[in-house]
Amino acid sequence: MFSCECISVTSVNTLTLPQVKDAVILQFLRDATSFVASSHQAIERSAPHIYLSALPFADRNSLVYRDYAPHCTGMINVETFGIGRHGERAVMTLTAHTGAVQSVAYSSDSLLLASGSANGTICIWDTRTGEKAMPPLEGGHGSVSSVDFARNDKWIASGTEAGIVCIWNVKPGQTSPRQLRAHSGPVTCVAFSPDSSRLASASRDKTARLWDPETGDQLEVLTGHVDSVKGVAFFPDGKILASISDDKTIRMWSSATGRAVNEPLEHRTFGSIDISPDGETIAGAALGGVAIWQRQNGKMVKNLRSDAKIPAVRFSPDGGLLVAAHGLGVRVWTLQPDLIDPPCFDLVGHSGEVHVVTFSRDGLHIASGSADGTIRIWNAESAQPAVQPLAAHVASINAVAVSSDGALIVSGSEDESVRVWDAHTGDAMLSLCEHTGRVNSVAISSDRSLIASSSLEHNVRLWDTRSGLSAVELPHGQADEVKAVAFSRDGHWLALASEDKTVHLWDAKKQESLDVGPLRCHSSASAVTFSPDGTIIAAGDWSGRVYLWRTDTWTKTHEFVDEEDAWVVSLAFSPDSSRVVSGGTSKVVHIWDVATGQSIHIFQDHTDSVWSVSWSLSGQFIATGSNDHTVRLWDAITGTLLATMRGHADRVFAVVFTPDGRYIVSGSYDTTIRMWDVGAACRLAKERGSGLDMALASAALKDGWLMGSSDELLLWVPTEYRAYVQATLCTRLIGRSRVVIKAGDQGSHVGSQWNLCWSN
């Protein structure tokens, strides 16, 4: 085995890989390059975290880990589920853009990567370190739809939504582009010829154009398409240019004369086009798959079907692989030796749709750009199988509910589905997918027989929990969106809070409207709940008001203002029905006396909107979930804050206690559901002991670092893991991935004792 004393990780960039002949040393250099690049945020900020953070997260099959880890003690223990080891498939994540990444391109030596974003910037990255190689390129007039590196590495071209093609000199300090203005519509794609003598551009103005990148002169206008041209690509010899259009054709053009050659190929249009390195095969991204044609006879030889939208496709430099942007991930097909039935695997980790993919020029890496604003660089040659994500929602969790026996968790999501989970194991039980818009709210009847859900599509569905079938769709009589649903404690009634300023009432068993109401609010109704004793129904609206009605007479008993012009988005009654708690966009939480309508307590520790509130059945606790990414636990009697639970990577939209009061279930915009241990949170608040597990339980995640109460650096977390970290207080995480972090069997040397981790 290659010894770690033979070469320092910091010397990786002083050698070029072609200089190294020994296979083991070459592999170590590649692994070390990946290790440094993927963890540079930790290493640059704090050298001890080479051992405290970077090494524990590293790919355990890498030579760096295998050589260095045996010399360390007290390292943290990291277990991953539904996601690969850091630095294994996912080499690094690049974060700087504030908008969707719409294009990426490598330099000829693969040492630089250009990325174009919807925020109008182009970033140039050093692929060895993950740092920006120069300041962002700006001033190209609007959203950047496409970028490409010239093969001579002198220029970067970009196309913009404003219809302008820009050519940038790749030299420090030269940040003003040469602007080529001829297109009358947005530019969708730019591509340099192999010898860098031509630049092609495609546009929604139905044309493609050829330019001289040295002078900026327009050489040819390629006309013939009758709809938007979405992509262009040169053949390897540079003599022919292919273009793909929404008119469902692919056309070939002479790059010298601009004249059409050959007959157009017909396709199921959607996105981009690429040419194989030998020039014999054409791949086109289409709606529902990738089509592959033979150039010689124009026949389609393969249709690689997919259930996801594919906006981009690229061949590897040796032609053996084909990569495609595929929903929230990247799909890779192995084309050789069998093009007829090629196997494929997925690379997952983005939290938004992937817009673009490409191979590095050396074929070692794949870069992907996403709507989540990040670029991920993947190892294209890893022998490790791609890890498949766990069954979970793929978008924001907007609502959660727990069955009366504590056995089921129900969730509603932005991904238009309702899902049912086993609360004890986190396993998926049902996926209910008949909504065609985001799901706003869910509720489950006391006997577990029915689930109610409302969505953006302006309707409410009742589901049979045994069969998973939609039992009925309830038209609430209006065309407005239903923001919240709630069952009465006995499960007989169902209330619907609507944007039409009303609360509608249904007999859930008979599945028909009650002959009462609707109950009217001053503004759009956004929250509704029944009191446990069934005598009161409460609603909140966008004017900041809370309303109480008696259910025997349906007369209003109280109307009080939470905060003027703030939305009330969540309500919950105390178990004895004497009080009600409200949360909303005012950032404060009120407890109201049902009999008098007076405010009893005000909770003000949240720093942003409070989207959800819940009252434990014991009456002892209140839980709140907020835009500030936290779940908070309060003493319902005194109003004292007992614990702050951190772990969600984004807004917390839903919280609910399990019936036994032992756990809080939360749902977040970060696509995960978490279960928090109430008892452990209370003990932590009282004991405030030491140790890594205790510190992680109360740590705040800031800029990728788990930080202690005095802002000390406890642990750096790789970007792709941050939404999925499960530490002490979070006893269960339901998501596409799960990363469990805890102290190892030998304890942990995180903190001032970090030097003890090296046992050489």
Order of alpha helices (4+ residues) and beta strands (2+ residues): alpha-alpha-alpha-beta-beta-beta-beta-beta-beta-beta-beta-beta-beta-beta-beta-beta-beta-beta-beta-beta-beta-beta-beta-beta-beta-beta-beta-beta-beta-beta-beta-beta-beta-beta-beta-beta-beta-beta-beta-beta-beta-beta-beta-beta-beta-beta-beta-beta-beta-beta-beta-beta-beta-beta-beta-beta-beta-beta-alpha-alpha-beta-beta-beta-beta-beta-beta
